[in-house]
Amino acid sequence: MDVALANSIVNTATNLASAKTSDALNMVVLKKALDMQAVSAATMIDAMQQSMPQPALATSGTLGTNVNTFA
C-alpha cells in the first residue's frame, strides 16, 4: 500500500471526525445563544407591559358598554 495514500485516508478521516465535533459544538453554542435571546425578549416584553398603563374599561354610558352579538 502506498504510504501517501494511507496518510491521505487518515487525514481525511481525522478531518471528518473533527468537523463532526465542531458542528456539534457550534449547535450547542447556537442553542445557548437562542435561549439567551428568548430570555432577553421575555424580560423586555414584561418590562414593557409593566410600564404601559392599563386602559380603564367603560362601566357606564352607551359607548363601549354594550356588545352587539347579532350575526
All heavy atoms as TSV, in Angstrom:
chain	resi	resn	atom	element	x	y	z
A	1	MET	N	N	0.849	-1.164	0.000
A	1	MET	CA	C	0.000	0.000	0.000
A	1	MET	C	C	0.898	1.230	0.000
A	1	MET	O	O	1.898	1.289	0.677
A	1	MET	CB	C	-0.930	-0.028	1.209
A	1	MET	CG	C	-1.869	1.149	1.287
A	1	MET	SD	S	-2.952	1.027	2.716
A	1	MET	CE	C	-4.503	1.200	1.914
A	2	ASP	N	N	0.473	2.211	-0.728
A	2	ASP	CA	C	1.229	3.448	-0.835
A	2	ASP	C	C	1.095	4.236	0.469
A	2	ASP	O	O	0.002	4.427	0.997
A	2	ASP	CB	C	0.690	4.256	-2.015
A	2	ASP	CG	C	1.534	5.470	-2.318
A	2	ASP	OD1	O	2.672	5.550	-1.826
A	2	ASP	OD2	O	1.034	6.350	-3.051
A	3	VAL	N	N	2.205	4.729	1.000
A	3	VAL	CA	C	2.209	5.460	2.261
A	3	VAL	C	C	1.468	6.785	2.111
A	3	VAL	O	O	0.735	7.212	3.021
A	3	VAL	CB	C	3.661	5.688	2.744
A	3	VAL	CG1	C	3.692	6.555	3.989
A	3	VAL	CG2	C	4.349	4.358	2.996
A	4	ALA	N	N	1.629	7.440	0.991
A	4	ALA	CA	C	0.949	8.726	0.765
A	4	ALA	C	C	-0.570	8.531	0.753
A	4	ALA	O	O	-1.317	9.356	1.298
A	4	ALA	CB	C	1.423	9.347	-0.533
A	5	LEU	N	N	-1.023	7.438	0.143
A	5	LEU	CA	C	-2.454	7.158	0.114
A	5	LEU	C	C	-2.972	6.871	1.517
A	5	LEU	O	O	-4.042	7.356	1.908
A	5	LEU	CB	C	-2.746	5.970	-0.810
A	5	LEU	CG	C	-4.206	5.533	-0.909
A	5	LEU	CD1	C	-5.060	6.674	-1.443
A	5	LEU	CD2	C	-4.342	4.297	-1.767
A	6	ALA	N	N	-2.216	6.119	2.301
A	6	ALA	CA	C	-2.622	5.815	3.673
A	6	ALA	C	C	-2.681	7.096	4.508
A	6	ALA	O	O	-3.625	7.298	5.285
A	6	ALA	CB	C	-1.657	4.818	4.300
A	7	ASN	N	N	-1.694	7.968	4.362
A	7	ASN	CA	C	-1.696	9.239	5.072
A	7	ASN	C	C	-2.882	10.105	4.649
A	7	ASN	O	O	-3.494	10.790	5.480
A	7	ASN	CB	C	-0.388	9.999	4.845
A	7	ASN	CG	C	0.762	9.421	5.639
A	7	ASN	OD1	O	0.542	8.728	6.634
A	7	ASN	ND2	N	1.980	9.705	5.203
A	8	SER	N	N	-3.210	10.076	3.379
A	8	SER	CA	C	-4.337	10.846	2.872
A	8	SER	C	C	-5.652	10.340	3.473
A	8	SER	O	O	-6.511	11.135	3.868
A	8	SER	CB	C	-4.380	10.762	1.354
A	8	SER	OG	O	-5.526	11.411	0.863
A	9	ILE	N	N	-5.795	9.032	3.563
A	9	ILE	CA	C	-7.006	8.442	4.140
A	9	ILE	C	C	-7.114	8.789	5.621
A	9	ILE	O	O	-8.183	9.167	6.117
A	9	ILE	CB	C	-7.020	6.916	3.922
A	9	ILE	CG1	C	-7.192	6.614	2.437
A	9	ILE	CG2	C	-8.119	6.259	4.742
A	9	ILE	CD1	C	-7.009	5.159	2.078
A	10	VAL	N	N	-6.008	8.699	6.334
A	10	VAL	CA	C	-6.010	9.027	7.754
A	10	VAL	C	C	-6.339	10.503	7.961
A	10	VAL	O	O	-7.128	10.853	8.846
A	10	VAL	CB	C	-4.654	8.661	8.396
A	10	VAL	CG1	C	-4.547	9.237	9.798
A	10	VAL	CG2	C	-4.470	7.159	8.417
A	11	ASN	N	N	-5.747	11.368	7.157
A	11	ASN	CA	C	-6.021	12.802	7.277
A	11	ASN	C	C	-7.491	13.119	6.976
A	11	ASN	O	O	-8.105	13.939	7.660
A	11	ASN	CB	C	-5.113	13.603	6.346
A	11	ASN	CG	C	-3.688	13.670	6.851
A	11	ASN	OD1	O	-3.445	13.504	8.040
A	11	ASN	ND2	N	-2.757	13.903	5.943
A	12	THR	N	N	-8.043	12.482	5.974
A	12	THR	CA	C	-9.447	12.694	5.634
A	12	THR	C	C	-10.357	12.239	6.772
A	12	THR	O	O	-11.304	12.947	7.149
A	12	THR	CB	C	-9.806	11.947	4.341
A	12	THR	OG1	O	-8.960	12.409	3.283
A	12	THR	CG2	C	-11.256	12.177	3.959
A	13	ALA	N	N	-10.080	11.080	7.330
A	13	ALA	CA	C	-10.890	10.575	8.437
A	13	ALA	C	C	-10.778	11.492	9.654
A	13	ALA	O	O	-11.777	11.769	10.329
A	13	ALA	CB	C	-10.455	9.156	8.798
A	14	THR	N	N	-9.586	11.972	9.929
A	14	THR	CA	C	-9.388	12.884	11.065
A	14	THR	C	C	-10.133	14.191	10.843
A	14	THR	O	O	-10.780	14.709	11.767
A	14	THR	CB	C	-7.888	13.161	11.264
A	14	THR	OG1	O	-7.206	11.922	11.434
A	14	THR	CG2	C	-7.647	14.039	12.465
A	15	ASN	N	N	-10.077	14.728	9.646
A	15	ASN	CA	C	-10.778	15.969	9.333
A	15	ASN	C	C	-12.291	15.810	9.448
A	15	ASN	O	O	-12.984	16.700	9.951
A	15	ASN	CB	C	-10.409	16.465	7.941
A	15	ASN	CG	C	-8.995	17.001	7.868
A	15	ASN	OD1	O	-8.422	17.379	8.891
A	15	ASN	ND2	N	-8.429	17.036	6.676
A	16	LEU	N	N	-12.810	14.670	8.991
A	16	LEU	CA	C	-14.249	14.435	9.093
A	16	LEU	C	C	-14.686	14.309	10.548
A	16	LEU	O	O	-15.741	14.819	10.942
A	16	LEU	CB	C	-14.636	13.181	8.307
A	16	LEU	CG	C	-14.606	13.304	6.788
A	16	LEU	CD1	C	-14.871	11.955	6.136
A	16	LEU	CD2	C	-15.615	14.329	6.314
A	17	ALA	N	N	-13.880	13.633	11.350
A	17	ALA	CA	C	-14.218	13.479	12.769
A	17	ALA	C	C	-14.183	14.824	13.486
A	17	ALA	O	O	-15.061	15.122	14.302
A	17	ALA	CB	C	-13.263	12.488	13.428
A	18	SER	N	N	-13.192	15.636	13.193
A	18	SER	CA	C	-13.111	16.941	13.862
A	18	SER	C	C	-14.212	17.872	13.360
A	18	SER	O	O	-14.715	18.704	14.120
A	18	SER	CB	C	-11.735	17.569	13.672
A	18	SER	OG	O	-11.550	18.000	12.346
A	19	ALA	N	N	-14.597	17.740	12.091
A	19	ALA	CA	C	-15.697	18.562	11.570
A	19	ALA	C	C	-17.001	18.195	12.261
A	19	ALA	O	O	-17.804	19.073	12.588
A	19	ALA	CB	C	-15.825	18.378	10.059
A	20	LYS	N	N	-17.212	16.905	12.509
A	20	LYS	CA	C	-18.425	16.459	13.194
A	20	LYS	C	C	-18.464	17.009	14.618
A	20	LYS	O	O	-19.495	17.498	15.084
A	20	LYS	CB	C	-18.478	14.935	13.204
A	20	LYS	CG	C	-19.760	14.362	13.722
A	20	LYS	CD	C	-19.761	12.845	13.583
A	20	LYS	CE	C	-21.070	12.252	14.060
A	20	LYS	NZ	N	-21.092	10.798	13.930
A	21	THR	N	N	-17.336	16.969	15.303
A	21	THR	CA	C	-17.256	17.510	16.663
A	21	THR	C	C	-17.469	19.017	16.646
A	21	THR	O	O	-18.179	19.564	17.496
A	21	THR	CB	C	-15.885	17.180	17.282
A	21	THR	OG1	O	-15.702	15.769	17.255
A	21	THR	CG2	C	-15.785	17.674	18.697
A	22	SER	N	N	-16.874	19.679	15.687
A	22	SER	CA	C	-17.018	21.124	15.567
A	22	SER	C	C	-18.468	21.512	15.294
A	22	SER	O	O	-18.979	22.478	15.868
A	22	SER	CB	C	-16.110	21.640	14.455
A	22	SER	OG	O	-16.281	23.015	14.274
A	23	ASP	N	N	-19.138	20.759	14.441
A	23	ASP	CA	C	-20.542	21.038	14.147
A	23	ASP	C	C	-21.400	20.865	15.394
A	23	ASP	O	O	-22.301	21.666	15.651
A	23	ASP	CB	C	-21.059	20.126	13.034
A	23	ASP	CG	C	-20.497	20.491	11.668
A	23	ASP	OD1	O	-19.929	21.595	11.542
A	23	ASP	OD2	O	-20.623	19.674	10.737
A	24	ALA	N	N	-21.128	19.821	16.167
A	24	ALA	CA	C	-21.896	19.595	17.397
A	24	ALA	C	C	-21.675	20.739	18.391
A	24	ALA	O	O	-22.621	21.209	19.028
A	24	ALA	CB	C	-21.508	18.260	18.022
A	25	LEU	N	N	-20.455	21.181	18.505
A	25	LEU	CA	C	-20.142	22.295	19.401
A	25	LEU	C	C	-20.825	23.578	18.935
A	25	LEU	O	O	-21.383	24.325	19.746
A	25	LEU	CB	C	-18.632	22.496	19.489
A	25	LEU	CG	C	-18.153	23.637	20.380
A	25	LEU	CD1	C	-18.550	23.368	21.830
A	25	LEU	CD2	C	-16.662	23.807	20.268
A	26	ASN	N	N	-20.811	23.815	17.647
A	26	ASN	CA	C	-21.478	25.006	17.106
A	26	ASN	C	C	-22.975	24.973	17.374
A	26	ASN	O	O	-23.582	26.014	17.654
A	26	ASN	CB	C	-21.216	25.134	15.605
A	26	ASN	CG	C	-19.797	25.564	15.304
A	26	ASN	OD1	O	-19.142	26.166	16.143
A	26	ASN	ND2	N	-19.324	25.249	14.108
A	27	MET	N	N	-23.590	23.803	17.297
A	27	MET	CA	C	-25.022	23.684	17.579
A	27	MET	C	C	-25.316	23.980	19.047
A	27	MET	O	O	-26.318	24.620	19.367
A	27	MET	CB	C	-25.529	22.284	17.206
A	27	MET	CG	C	-25.588	22.031	15.717
A	27	MET	SD	S	-26.624	23.206	14.833
A	27	MET	CE	C	-28.220	22.788	15.486
A	28	VAL	N	N	-24.456	23.523	19.948
A	28	VAL	CA	C	-24.652	23.803	21.374
A	28	VAL	C	C	-24.552	25.301	21.638
A	28	VAL	O	O	-25.377	25.877	22.358
A	28	VAL	CB	C	-23.627	23.020	22.225
A	28	VAL	CG1	C	-23.631	23.496	23.660
A	28	VAL	CG2	C	-23.911	21.532	22.157
A	29	VAL	N	N	-23.581	25.945	21.035
A	29	VAL	CA	C	-23.413	27.391	21.204
A	29	VAL	C	C	-24.617	28.138	20.628
A	29	VAL	O	O	-25.124	29.089	21.229
A	29	VAL	CB	C	-22.095	27.870	20.565
A	29	VAL	CG1	C	-22.010	29.387	20.544
A	29	VAL	CG2	C	-20.912	27.281	21.307
A	30	LEU	N	N	-25.103	27.696	19.476
A	30	LEU	CA	C	-26.272	28.329	18.859
A	30	LEU	C	C	-27.506	28.193	19.748
A	30	LEU	O	O	-28.258	29.156	19.933
A	30	LEU	CB	C	-26.539	27.710	17.486
A	30	LEU	CG	C	-27.786	28.204	16.756
A	30	LEU	CD1	C	-27.676	29.691	16.449
A	30	LEU	CD2	C	-28.014	27.410	15.492
A	31	LYS	N	N	-27.719	27.009	20.309
A	31	LYS	CA	C	-28.869	26.804	21.190
A	31	LYS	C	C	-28.786	27.695	22.421
A	31	LYS	O	O	-29.786	28.272	22.849
A	31	LYS	CB	C	-28.962	25.338	21.607
A	31	LYS	CG	C	-29.459	24.427	20.501
A	31	LYS	CD	C	-29.531	22.985	20.955
A	31	LYS	CE	C	-29.945	22.077	19.817
A	31	LYS	NZ	N	-29.987	20.670	20.226
A	32	LYS	N	N	-27.591	27.829	22.998
A	32	LYS	CA	C	-27.427	28.699	24.162
A	32	LYS	C	C	-27.702	30.151	23.794
A	32	LYS	O	O	-28.341	30.888	24.557
A	32	LYS	CB	C	-26.035	28.548	24.757
A	32	LYS	CG	C	-25.850	27.240	25.503
A	32	LYS	CD	C	-24.620	27.295	26.373
A	32	LYS	CE	C	-24.462	26.008	27.125
A	32	LYS	NZ	N	-25.204	26.004	28.372
A	33	ALA	N	N	-27.237	30.578	22.628
A	33	ALA	CA	C	-27.472	31.956	22.185
A	33	ALA	C	C	-28.964	32.207	21.974
A	33	ALA	O	O	-29.482	33.263	22.354
A	33	ALA	CB	C	-26.692	32.238	20.903
A	34	LEU	N	N	-29.667	31.244	21.385
A	34	LEU	CA	C	-31.103	31.405	21.171
A	34	LEU	C	C	-31.861	31.432	22.501
A	34	LEU	O	O	-32.814	32.195	22.656
A	34	LEU	CB	C	-31.629	30.274	20.284
A	34	LEU	CG	C	-31.209	30.346	18.819
A	34	LEU	CD1	C	-31.679	29.105	18.073
A	34	LEU	CD2	C	-31.733	31.593	18.155
A	35	ASP	N	N	-31.432	30.615	23.457
A	35	ASP	CA	C	-32.052	30.629	24.781
A	35	ASP	C	C	-31.857	31.977	25.463
A	35	ASP	O	O	-32.783	32.519	26.075
A	35	ASP	CB	C	-31.491	29.512	25.663
A	35	ASP	CG	C	-31.951	28.128	25.228
A	35	ASP	OD1	O	-32.939	28.044	24.465
A	35	ASP	OD2	O	-31.316	27.138	25.655
A	36	MET	N	N	-30.652	32.534	25.345
A	36	MET	CA	C	-30.380	33.836	25.952
A	36	MET	C	C	-31.228	34.923	25.288
A	36	MET	O	O	-31.736	35.829	25.961
A	36	MET	CB	C	-28.896	34.184	25.855
A	36	MET	CG	C	-28.046	33.376	26.798
A	36	MET	SD	S	-26.263	33.677	26.818
A	36	MET	CE	C	-25.946	34.991	25.733
A	37	GLN	N	N	-31.409	34.848	23.969
A	37	GLN	CA	C	-32.239	35.825	23.272
A	37	GLN	C	C	-33.693	35.698	23.696
A	37	GLN	O	O	-34.396	36.701	23.834
A	37	GLN	CB	C	-32.118	35.647	21.758
A	37	GLN	CG	C	-30.844	36.197	21.185
A	37	GLN	CD	C	-30.796	36.070	19.673
A	37	GLN	OE1	O	-31.612	35.385	19.061
A	37	GLN	NE2	N	-29.825	36.730	19.075
A	38	ALA	N	N	-34.167	34.469	23.898
A	38	ALA	CA	C	-35.550	34.261	24.335
A	38	ALA	C	C	-35.776	34.858	25.721
A	38	ALA	O	O	-36.808	35.497	25.970
A	38	ALA	CB	C	-35.884	32.777	24.331
A	39	VAL	N	N	-34.814	34.661	26.614
A	39	VAL	CA	C	-34.932	35.226	27.963
A	39	VAL	C	C	-34.917	36.751	27.890
A	39	VAL	O	O	-35.718	37.428	28.559
A	39	VAL	CB	C	-33.804	34.692	28.876
A	39	VAL	CG1	C	-33.737	35.462	30.168
A	39	VAL	CG2	C	-33.996	33.212	29.142
A	40	SER	N	N	-34.043	37.313	27.078
A	40	SER	CA	C	-33.970	38.769	26.941
A	40	SER	C	C	-35.266	39.332	26.366
A	40	SER	O	O	-35.772	40.360	26.830
A	40	SER	CB	C	-32.806	39.166	26.039
A	40	SER	OG	O	-31.581	38.804	26.618
A	41	ALA	N	N	-35.820	38.663	25.370
A	41	ALA	CA	C	-37.071	39.131	24.765
A	41	ALA	C	C	-38.213	39.057	25.769
A	41	ALA	O	O	-39.033	39.980	25.857
A	41	ALA	CB	C	-37.395	38.300	23.528
A	42	ALA	N	N	-38.282	37.981	26.538
A	42	ALA	CA	C	-39.337	37.859	27.546
A	42	ALA	C	C	-39.205	38.940	28.611
A	42	ALA	O	O	-40.212	39.518	29.053
A	42	ALA	CB	C	-39.294	36.477	28.184
A	43	THR	N	N	-37.979	39.241	29.011
A	43	THR	CA	C	-37.750	40.292	30.001
A	43	THR	C	C	-38.178	41.650	29.460
A	43	THR	O	O	-38.814	42.441	30.168
A	43	THR	CB	C	-36.263	40.326	30.400
A	43	THR	OG1	O	-35.886	39.048	30.891
A	43	THR	CG2	C	-35.997	41.370	31.457
A	44	MET	N	N	-37.850	41.917	28.202
A	44	MET	CA	C	-38.236	43.194	27.597
A	44	MET	C	C	-39.748	43.316	27.480
A	44	MET	O	O	-40.323	44.382	27.739
A	44	MET	CB	C	-37.587	43.340	26.220
A	44	MET	CG	C	-36.106	43.616	26.273
A	44	MET	SD	S	-35.300	43.631	24.661
A	44	MET	CE	C	-36.279	44.766	23.739
A	45	ILE	N	N	-40.419	42.239	27.107
A	45	ILE	CA	C	-41.880	42.273	26.982
A	45	ILE	C	C	-42.521	42.496	28.343
A	45	ILE	O	O	-43.458	43.285	28.481
A	45	ILE	CB	C	-42.394	40.983	26.315
A	45	ILE	CG1	C	-41.992	40.980	24.833
A	45	ILE	CG2	C	-43.902	40.850	26.458
A	45	ILE	CD1	C	-42.265	39.681	24.116
A	46	ASP	N	N	-42.018	41.821	29.373
A	46	ASP	CA	C	-42.548	42.013	30.729
A	46	ASP	C	C	-42.353	43.451	31.201
A	46	ASP	O	O	-43.261	44.050	31.788
A	46	ASP	CB	C	-41.882	41.050	31.714
A	46	ASP	CG	C	-42.331	39.613	31.522
A	46	ASP	OD1	O	-43.380	39.401	30.866
A	46	ASP	OD2	O	-41.632	38.707	32.017
A	47	ALA	N	N	-41.175	44.002	30.950
A	47	ALA	CA	C	-40.901	45.382	31.356
A	47	ALA	C	C	-41.811	46.352	30.611
A	47	ALA	O	O	-42.292	47.330	31.183
A	47	ALA	CB	C	-39.440	45.728	31.105
A	48	MET	N	N	-42.066	46.077	29.344
A	48	MET	CA	C	-42.918	46.945	28.550
A	48	MET	C	C	-44.362	46.886	29.053
A	48	MET	O	O	-45.035	47.912	29.145
A	48	MET	CB	C	-42.857	46.506	27.084
A	48	MET	CG	C	-43.225	47.562	26.095
A	48	MET	SD	S	-42.848	47.069	24.410
A	48	MET	CE	C	-43.894	45.671	24.189
A	49	GLN	N	N	-44.835	45.705	29.405
A	49	GLN	CA	C	-46.206	45.569	29.898
A	49	GLN	C	C	-46.377	46.267	31.239
A	49	GLN	O	O	-47.431	46.831	31.521
A	49	GLN	CB	C	-46.580	44.093	30.025
A	49	GLN	CG	C	-46.816	43.417	28.705
A	49	GLN	CD	C	-47.097	41.931	28.846
A	49	GLN	OE1	O	-46.830	41.338	29.887
A	49	GLN	NE2	N	-47.603	41.326	27.788
A	50	GLN	N	N	-45.359	46.221	32.080
A	50	GLN	CA	C	-45.455	46.863	33.383
A	50	GLN	C	C	-45.430	48.380	33.272
A	50	GLN	O	O	-46.033	49.073	34.082
A	50	GLN	CB	C	-44.320	46.389	34.290
A	50	GLN	CG	C	-44.474	44.948	34.712
A	50	GLN	CD	C	-43.267	44.455	35.497
A	50	GLN	OE1	O	-42.312	45.191	35.703
A	50	GLN	NE2	N	-43.316	43.207	35.920
A	51	SER	N	N	-44.729	48.907	32.280
A	51	SER	CA	C	-44.617	50.360	32.159
A	51	SER	C	C	-45.807	50.987	31.445
A	51	SER	O	O	-46.033	52.185	31.562
A	51	SER	CB	C	-43.330	50.723	31.418
A	51	SER	OG	O	-43.408	50.304	30.066
A	52	MET	N	N	-46.572	50.190	30.715
A	52	MET	CA	C	-47.725	50.729	29.986
A	52	MET	C	C	-48.951	50.727	30.892
A	52	MET	O	O	-49.263	49.704	31.510
A	52	MET	CB	C	-48.002	49.886	28.735
A	52	MET	CG	C	-46.912	49.978	27.692
A	52	MET	SD	S	-47.178	48.863	26.300
A	52	MET	CE	C	-48.751	49.349	25.711
A	53	PRO	N	N	-49.645	51.846	30.980
A	53	PRO	CA	C	-50.858	51.873	31.813
A	53	PRO	C	C	-51.968	51.042	31.167
A	53	PRO	O	O	-52.113	51.017	29.950
A	53	PRO	CB	C	-51.227	53.348	31.860
A	53	PRO	CG	C	-50.611	53.931	30.641
A	53	PRO	CD	C	-49.381	53.119	30.357
A	54	GLN	N	N	-52.735	50.373	32.001
A	54	GLN	CA	C	-53.850	49.576	31.504
A	54	GLN	C	C	-55.046	50.507	31.285
A	54	GLN	O	O	-55.377	51.316	32.145
A	54	GLN	CB	C	-54.215	48.488	32.517
A	54	GLN	CG	C	-53.112	47.467	32.733
A	54	GLN	CD	C	-52.818	46.677	31.468
A	54	GLN	OE1	O	-53.712	46.349	30.709
A	54	GLN	NE2	N	-51.549	46.411	31.238
A	55	PRO	N	N	-55.708	50.414	30.138
A	55	PRO	CA	C	-56.849	51.299	29.881
A	55	PRO	C	C	-58.023	50.925	30.785
A	55	PRO	O	O	-58.256	49.762	31.080
A	55	PRO	CB	C	-57.172	51.042	28.409
A	55	PRO	CG	C	-56.647	49.685	28.136
A	55	PRO	CD	C	-55.445	49.520	29.032
A	56	ALA	N	N	-58.740	51.927	31.227
A	56	ALA	CA	C	-59.923	51.706	32.046
A	56	ALA	C	C	-61.083	51.294	31.138
A	56	ALA	O	O	-61.291	51.886	30.075
A	56	ALA	CB	C	-60.273	52.966	32.816
A	57	LEU	N	N	-61.819	50.287	31.542
A	57	LEU	CA	C	-62.957	49.830	30.748
A	57	LEU	C	C	-64.177	50.684	31.063
A	57	LEU	O	O	-64.360	51.158	32.183
A	57	LEU	CB	C	-63.252	48.364	31.056
A	57	LEU	CG	C	-62.124	47.385	30.724
A	57	LEU	CD1	C	-62.523	45.990	31.155
A	57	LEU	CD2	C	-61.811	47.415	29.247
A	58	ALA	N	N	-65.009	50.851	30.050
A	58	ALA	CA	C	-66.229	51.648	30.232
A	58	ALA	C	C	-67.197	50.880	31.126
A	58	ALA	O	O	-67.430	49.693	30.944
A	58	ALA	CB	C	-66.870	51.927	28.885
A	59	THR	N	N	-67.755	51.567	32.112
A	59	THR	CA	C	-68.720	50.942	33.018
A	59	THR	C	C	-70.093	51.580	32.929
A	59	THR	O	O	-71.068	51.014	33.407
A	59	THR	CB	C	-68.225	51.021	34.478
A	59	THR	OG1	O	-67.998	52.377	34.816
A	59	THR	CG2	C	-66.948	50.223	34.651
A	60	SER	N	N	-70.186	52.746	32.341
A	60	SER	CA	C	-71.487	53.415	32.210
A	60	SER	C	C	-71.535	54.154	30.886
A	60	SER	O	O	-70.511	54.396	30.251
A	60	SER	CB	C	-71.702	54.385	33.375
A	60	SER	OG	O	-70.721	55.399	33.334
A	61	GLY	N	N	-72.733	54.517	30.469
A	61	GLY	CA	C	-72.906	55.218	29.206
A	61	GLY	C	C	-73.236	54.251	28.089
A	61	GLY	O	O	-73.371	53.044	28.277
A	62	THR	N	N	-73.336	54.790	26.872
A	62	THR	CA	C	-73.726	53.953	25.735
A	62	THR	C	C	-72.535	53.516	24.901
A	62	THR	O	O	-72.651	52.611	24.090
A	62	THR	CB	C	-74.707	54.728	24.838
A	62	THR	OG1	O	-74.064	55.931	24.406
A	62	THR	CG2	C	-75.985	55.064	25.572
A	63	LEU	N	N	-71.400	54.134	25.093
A	63	LEU	CA	C	-70.244	53.810	24.271
A	63	LEU	C	C	-69.347	52.804	24.996
A	63	LEU	O	O	-68.823	53.072	26.071
A	63	LEU	CB	C	-69.442	55.081	23.958
A	63	LEU	CG	C	-68.261	54.922	23.013
A	63	LEU	CD1	C	-68.720	54.401	21.656
A	63	LEU	CD2	C	-67.543	56.238	22.843
A	64	GLY	N	N	-69.208	51.629	24.437
A	64	GLY	CA	C	-68.295	50.635	24.966
A	64	GLY	C	C	-68.844	49.760	26.066
A	64	GLY	O	O	-68.122	48.954	26.639
A	65	THR	N	N	-70.122	49.874	26.372
A	65	THR	CA	C	-70.680	49.034	27.433
A	65	THR	C	C	-71.589	47.939	26.891
A	65	THR	O	O	-71.921	47.013	27.618
A	65	THR	CB	C	-71.494	49.878	28.428
A	65	THR	OG1	O	-72.527	50.576	27.711
A	65	THR	CG2	C	-70.607	50.869	29.159
A	66	ASN	N	N	-71.963	48.016	25.626
A	66	ASN	CA	C	-72.840	47.013	25.011
A	66	ASN	C	C	-72.087	46.258	23.936
A	66	ASN	O	O	-71.283	46.816	23.210
A	66	ASN	CB	C	-74.076	47.684	24.396
A	66	ASN	CG	C	-74.907	48.406	25.437
A	66	ASN	OD1	O	-75.066	47.897	26.538
A	66	ASN	ND2	N	-75.419	49.581	25.087
A	67	VAL	N	N	-72.396	44.963	23.839
A	67	VAL	CA	C	-71.788	44.133	22.807
A	67	VAL	C	C	-72.898	43.671	21.869
A	67	VAL	O	O	-73.880	43.072	22.323
A	67	VAL	CB	C	-71.063	42.907	23.429
A	67	VAL	CG1	C	-70.508	42.008	22.335
A	67	VAL	CG2	C	-69.976	43.348	24.368
A	68	ASN	N	N	-72.730	43.944	20.591
A	68	ASN	CA	C	-73.717	43.508	19.600
A	68	ASN	C	C	-73.346	42.095	19.166
A	68	ASN	O	O	-72.342	41.872	18.500
A	68	ASN	CB	C	-73.705	44.467	18.411
A	68	ASN	CG	C	-74.782	44.142	17.404
A	68	ASN	OD1	O	-75.527	43.190	17.578
A	68	ASN	ND2	N	-74.860	44.953	16.351
A	69	THR	N	N	-74.176	41.128	19.540
A	69	THR	CA	C	-73.888	39.736	19.213
A	69	THR	C	C	-74.724	39.222	18.064
A	69	THR	O	O	-74.769	38.033	17.812
A	69	THR	CB	C	-74.118	38.851	20.460
A	69	THR	OG1	O	-75.478	39.002	20.888
A	69	THR	CG2	C	-73.176	39.223	21.577
A	70	PHE	N	N	-75.402	40.106	17.348
A	70	PHE	CA	C	-76.211	39.694	16.197
A	70	PHE	C	C	-75.298	39.268	15.055
A	70	PHE	O	O	-74.385	39.979	14.685
A	70	PHE	CB	C	-77.121	40.842	15.747
A	70	PHE	CG	C	-78.007	40.509	14.582
A	70	PHE	CD1	C	-79.095	39.679	14.757
A	70	PHE	CD2	C	-77.730	41.004	13.325
A	70	PHE	CE1	C	-79.895	39.367	13.676
A	70	PHE	CE2	C	-78.514	40.697	12.242
A	70	PHE	CZ	C	-79.607	39.869	12.432
A	71	ALA	N	N	-75.543	38.076	14.525
A	71	ALA	CA	C	-74.689	37.593	13.412
A	71	ALA	C	C	-75.530	37.318	12.203
A	71	ALA	O	O	-76.615	36.881	12.234
A	71	ALA	CB	C	-73.953	36.340	13.825
